[in-house]
């Protein structure tokens, strides 16, 4: 993604609200499902925004609203279809930025170098002073960026300095793993999520991330299972927002195949229905996910002893029938705001299903699942009652969320 405007403005200090949170700070109150590259604001825009809402997206990151008229148009469309929007910074004076309810904040900068952090802090403070409660959104490089791009010796230093020097309200990055025979980028993706998880917990702010949705450069066109894998991995690490790259197919020589969710001629690609199915599940889980705080993430790989890896988590052990592949699972552990514990069990494979035999550390009657079809808590169903133990069926890249006493 390309950097947008970098602006320097004055800062201002305001008070705190009754909850002890600075009154000028953005506070996320709903799970975010968004994307990079919004469709044109042309005579087809109403239909395009209806499609966005019907596919289960909740946030538009705006690029098209570069004039006052275009911003008004985008705000009307978002209001009509129940969408939030982050508008572009089209003026160095934040008092001149639109401020109607669909606007949740402003797209300040993409992938800054560390040398930009002091100026970004001034800009963030100025937006908070002029538009209290709005998000000054800044997205960071992935962990495969070069030292020259980062402006630091390590990625960990880059993120730590960004949090300390800019004091953002949301931590965000983009990372696009490779899914190829002989070239598997998923471990680096998870390592990037872990950096986001650790710093968001330390700072007490949520994190979001962009993931890949289209073919470009060395990237193959992701399958639905690979999209689902990227999303559920983010959920296992405690992310509070998932962002597709891209929704509308961008122009330029970098994307000769096209292939985003919407083609440049307005056609829905296969990714539209894929995203719609995935987003439906994420939205249903969203209200519960927003009440969870990550306490750990664990990978059970082939050859591991699951009980040893998962010691101290709500999962006591994992078994399998002899003819199934060895376990390859990602486990996210959480604390619920009401004091309960939670765990997401995810199939790390994106090519075939997993059927682990799960033993929780609580009686099964006390365990609840968050139903991906409704978002309601429900009893846990044994997917293979003729086998010993509790069988949990997981589609390729799928995660399921459970709540325990």
C-alpha positions in Angstrom: 0.0 0.0 0.0 1.1 3.5 -0.7 1.6 6.3 1.8 -1.0 9.1 1.9 -0.6 12.6 3.1 1.7 13.3 6.0 0.7 16.4 7.9 2.1 18.4 10.8 -0.3 20.3 13.1 -0.5 21.5 16.7 -1.5 19.4 19.6 -4.0 20.0 22.4 -4.8 18.3 25.7 -8.4 17.5 26.9 -9.8 15.8 30.0 -11.0 12.3 30.7 -14.5 10.8 30.8 -16.2 9.0 33.7 -14.4 5.8 32.8 -11.0 7.3 33.0 -10.5 7.3 29.3 -9.2 10.5 27.6 -12.3 12.2 26.2 -10.6 12.9 22.9 -9.6 9.2 22.3 -11.3 6.8 19.9 -12.8 3.8 21.6 -13.7 0.8 19.5 -17.2 -0.5 20.4 -17.8 -3.1 17.6 -15.8 -5.6 15.6 -14.5 -4.2 12.3 -14.7 -5.9 8.9 -13.2 -3.6 6.3 -11.1 -3.3 3.2 -8.5 -1.4 1.1 -9.7 0.3 -2.1 -13.3 1.5 -2.1 -15.3 1.6 -5.4 -15.7 4.8 -7.4 -18.3 7.3 -6.4 -20.0 7.2 -9.8 -23.5 6.5 -11.1 -23.2 2.9 -9.9 -22.1 3.8 -6.4 -25.5 3.1 -4.7 -25.4 -0.4 -6.0 -21.8 -0.9 -5.1 -22.4 0.2 -1.5 -25.5 -2.0 -1.2 -23.2 -4.9 -2.2 -20.7 -3.9 0.4 -23.3 -4.0 3.1 -24.8 -7.3 1.8 -21.4 -8.9 1.9 -21.1 -8.3 5.6 -18.6 -5.5 5.7 -18.9 -2.8 8.4 -16.2 -0.3 7.6 -15.2 1.5 4.4 -11.7 3.0 4.3 -12.3 5.9 1.9 -10.0 7.0 -0.9 -12.6 8.3 -3.3 -13.8 11.2 -1.2 -11.2 13.8 -2.2 -13.7 16.7 -2.5 -16.4 18.0 -0.2 -19.0 16.8 -2.7 -17.5 13.4 -2.9 -17.2 13.1 0.9 -20.9 14.1 1.3 -21.8 11.4 -1.3 -19.8 8.7 0.5 -21.3 9.7 3.9 -24.8 9.5 2.5 -24.2 6.1 1.1 -22.6 4.8 4.3 -25.5 6.2 6.3 -28.0 4.6 4.0 -26.4 1.1 4.2 -25.3 1.2 7.9 -21.6 1.4 7.2 -18.9 3.3 9.1 -16.2 5.1 7.1 -12.7 6.4 7.6 -12.4 9.5 5.4 -9.1 10.6 3.7 -7.1 13.5 5.1 -7.7 16.1 2.4 -6.8 19.2 4.4 -4.0 19.9 6.9 -6.6 21.5 9.2 -8.6 18.8 11.0 -11.3 21.4 11.8 -12.2 21.3 8.1 -12.7 17.5 8.0 -16.3 16.1 7.8 -17.7 15.0 11.1 -21.2 13.4 10.6 -22.0 10.1 12.4 -21.0 7.5 9.7 -17.5 9.0 9.9 -15.5 7.1 12.5 -12.2 8.8 11.8 -9.6 9.6 9.2 -7.0 7.8 7.1 -3.9 9.6 8.2 -1.0 7.5 6.8 0.0 4.1 5.5 3.3 2.4 6.3 5.3 5.2 7.8 9.0 5.2 8.4 10.1 5.7 12.1 11.4 9.1 11.2 7.8 10.2 10.6 6.6 9.3 14.1 7.1 12.7 15.7 5.1 14.4 13.0 2.4 11.8 13.1 2.1 12.3 16.9 1.4 16.0 16.3 -1.2 15.2 13.7 -2.9 12.6 15.9 -3.1 15.1 18.8 -4.5 17.8 16.5 -7.2 15.4 15.2 -8.1 14.4 18.8 -8.4 18.1 19.7 -10.5 19.1 16.7 -12.5 15.9 16.4 -12.7 14.2 19.8 -13.6 10.5 19.6 -12.6 10.1 16.0 -9.9 7.6 15.0 -6.6 8.9 13.5 -5.9 5.7 11.6 -2.3 4.8 10.7 -1.4 1.4 9.2 2.1 -0.1 9.7 4.4 -2.2 7.5 4.5 -6.0 7.9 7.5 -7.8 9.5 9.1 -8.5 6.1 9.7 -4.8 5.4 13.3 -3.8 5.1 15.3 -1.8 7.7 15.3 1.1 5.2 11.5 1.0 5.0 11.1 0.7 8.8 13.7 3.2 9.8 14.7 0.8 12.7 17.0 -2.2 13.1 14.2 -4.6 13.9 10.4 -4.9 13.4 9.9 -5.2 17.1 11.6 -1.9 17.7 9.6 -0.3 14.9 6.2 -1.3 16.5 7.4 -0.5 20.0 8.5 3.0 19.0 5.3 3.6 17.1 3.2 2.8 20.1 5.3 4.8 22.5 5.9 7.9 20.3 2.6 8.1 18.4 0.2 6.6 21.0 -2.4 5.4 18.6 -5.9 4.3 19.5 -5.7 1.3 17.1 -2.7 -0.8 16.2 -2.8 -2.0 12.5 -0.6 -3.6 10.0 -0.8 -5.4 6.6 0.8 -8.8 6.0 0.2 -11.0 3.0 1.4 -14.6 3.4 2.5 -16.8 0.5 0.5 -19.9 -0.1 2.5 -22.0 -2.5 4.0 -25.5 -2.7 7.5 -25.1 -1.2 6.8 -21.5 -0.1 4.6 -21.2 3.0 4.5 -17.8 4.6 2.0 -18.6 7.4 4.6 -18.8 10.2 5.8 -15.2 9.5 2.1 -14.1 9.4 1.5 -15.6 12.8 4.8 -14.0 14.1 3.5 -10.6 12.9 0.2 -11.2 14.6 2.0 -12.1 17.8 3.9 -8.7 17.8 0.6 -6.9 17.3 -1.0 -9.0 20.1 1.7 -8.2 22.6 1.9 -4.5 21.9 -1.9 -4.0 21.8 -2.2 -5.8 25.2 0.6 -3.7 26.7 -1.0 -0.4 25.4 -4.6 -1.4 26.1 -5.7 -0.8 22.5 -7.2 -3.1 19.9 -5.3 -4.3 16.8 -6.5 -4.9 13.2 -4.7 -6.3 10.2 -5.0 -6.5 6.4 -4.7 -9.9 4.7 -4.4 -10.9 1.1 -7.5 -11.4 -1.1 -6.1 -11.2 -4.7 -3.3 -12.4 -6.9 -0.4 -10.0 -7.5 3.4 -10.2 -7.6 4.5 -13.6 -6.2 1.1 -14.2 -4.6 -1.3 -16.8 -6.0 -5.0 -16.1 -5.9 -6.2 -17.2 -2.5 -8.8 -20.0 -2.1 -11.8 -19.5 0.2 -10.0 -21.8 2.7 -6.9 -19.6 2.5 -9.0 -16.5 3.1 -10.7 -18.2 6.0 -7.3 -19.3 7.4 -6.0 -15.7 7.4 -9.1 -14.4 9.1 -9.3 -17.0 11.8 -5.6 -16.8 12.6 -6.2 -13.1 13.4 -9.1 -14.0 15.7 -7.0 -16.6 17.5 -4.4 -13.8 18.3 -7.1 -11.5 19.6 -7.6 -9.2 16.7 -10.6 -6.9 16.8 -10.6 -6.1 13.0 -10.0 -7.9 9.7 -9.3 -5.9 6.5 -9.4 -7.3 3.0 -6.7 -6.4 0.4 -8.5 -5.5 -1.8 -12.2 -4.9 -2.3 -12.3 -3.0 -5.6 -9.6 -4.0 -8.0 -6.9 -1.3 -8.1 -5.4 -0.1 -11.4 -1.7 0.0 -12.3 0.9 -2.5 -13.4 1.2 -4.2 -10.1 -2.2 -6.0 -10.5 -2.4 -7.2 -14.1 -4.5 -10.2 -13.2 -7.1 -8.2 -11.4 -9.0 -10.5 -9.1 -10.0 -8.5 -6.1 -13.6 -8.9 -4.7 -15.0 -6.5 -7.3 -13.4 -6.3 -10.8 -12.7 -3.0 -12.4 -15.7 -3.4 -14.6 -18.0 -3.9 -11.6 -18.3 -7.7 -11.8 -18.3 -9.7 -8.6 -15.4 -12.2 -8.6 -15.6 -15.5 -6.8 -14.2 -13.7 -3.8 -17.5 -11.8 -3.2 -19.5 -14.8 -2.1 -16.4 -16.2 -0.3 -16.1 -13.0 1.7 -19.8 -12.9 2.3 -19.7 -16.4 3.9 -16.7 -15.6 6.0 -18.0 -12.2 7.1 -21.3 -13.7 8.2 -19.5 -15.9 10.7 -17.2 -13.2 11.9 -20.1 -10.7 12.4 -21.9 -13.4 14.4 -18.9 -14.0 16.6 -18.0 -10.3 16.8 -19.9 -9.2 19.9 -18.3 -12.0 21.9 -14.9 -11.4 20.4 -15.1 -7.7 21.5 -15.4 -8.9 25.1 -12.4 -11.2 25.0 -8.8 -10.4 26.1 -6.1 -12.7 24.7 -4.1 -14.7 27.3 -2.1 -16.8 25.0 -1.8 -18.5 21.5 -0.6 -22.1 21.1 0.3 -24.1 18.0 -0.1 -27.9 18.2 2.1 -29.2 15.4 2.5 -32.8 14.1 4.7 -34.7 16.5 3.8 -32.5 19.5 2.3 -33.8 22.7 -0.9 -31.7 22.9 -1.3 -31.9 26.7 2.2 -30.4 27.2 1.7 -27.6 24.6 -1.7 -26.7 26.0 -0.9 -26.9 29.8 -2.7 -24.1 31.6 -5.2 -23.5 28.8 -8.9 -24.5 28.8 -8.1 -27.5 26.6 -6.7 -30.4 28.7 -5.8 -32.7 25.8 -6.5 -33.5 22.1 -6.9 -36.9 20.6 -7.5 -38.3 17.2 -8.5 -41.5 15.4 -5.6 -43.4 14.0 -6.4 -42.9 10.4 -6.7 -39.0 10.7 -3.6 -36.8 10.0 -1.6 -35.7 13.0 -2.8 -32.6 14.7 -2.0 -29.2 13.3 -4.0 -26.7 15.2 -3.9 -23.1 16.4 -5.4 -22.4 19.8 -6.3 -19.0 21.1 -7.0 -18.6 24.8 -8.9 -15.7 26.2 -10.5 -14.1 29.3 -14.1 -12.9 28.9 -15.2 -9.6 30.4 -17.7 -11.5 32.6 -14.9 -13.6 34.1 -15.3 -16.7 32.0 -12.6 -18.2 29.9 -12.7 -18.7 26.2 -10.8 -20.7 23.6 -10.8 -20.7 19.8 -9.7 -24.0 18.2 -8.6 -23.5 14.6 -7.6 -25.9 11.9 -4.1 -24.8 10.8 -4.5 -26.8 7.6 -6.1 -25.0 4.6 -6.3 -28.1 2.4 -8.4 -30.5 4.5 -10.6 -30.7 7.5 -9.6 -31.6 11.1 -11.6 -33.7 13.6 -9.8 -33.4 16.9 -11.1 -35.2 20.0 -11.2 -32.4 22.5 -11.1 -32.7 26.3 -11.8 -29.5 28.0 -10.9 -28.9 31.7 -14.6 -28.5 32.5 -17.6 -30.8 32.3 -19.0 -30.6 28.8 -22.4 -29.5 30.1 -20.7 -26.3 31.4 -19.0 -25.5 28.1 -20.8 -23.3 25.6 -20.1 -22.6 21.9 -20.7 -19.3 20.2 -22.9 -20.4 17.3 -21.3 -19.1 14.1 -24.7 -19.1 12.4 -26.4 -16.9 15.0 -23.9 -15.5 17.5 -25.8 -17.0 20.3 -24.4 -19.3 23.0 -25.4 -22.9 22.5 -24.6 -26.4 23.8 -21.6 -28.1 22.4 -22.5 -30.8 19.8 -20.4 -33.9 19.4 -19.9 -34.1 15.6 -19.1 -37.9 15.8 -21.2 -39.4 18.6 -20.3 -42.9 17.6 -16.7 -42.3 18.5 -15.2 -42.1 22.0 -14.8 -38.5 23.3 -16.0 -35.2 22.0 -15.3 -34.8 18.3 -15.0 -31.2 16.9 -15.2 -30.9 13.1 -13.2 -28.0 11.7 -13.3 -27.1 8.0 -10.0 -26.1 6.3 -8.8 -22.9 8.0 -11.9 -22.7 10.3 -11.9 -21.7 13.9 -14.6 -22.4 16.5 -15.1 -20.4 19.7 -16.0 -22.0 23.1 -16.7 -20.4 26.5 -15.9 -22.1 29.8 -16.5 -21.4 33.5 
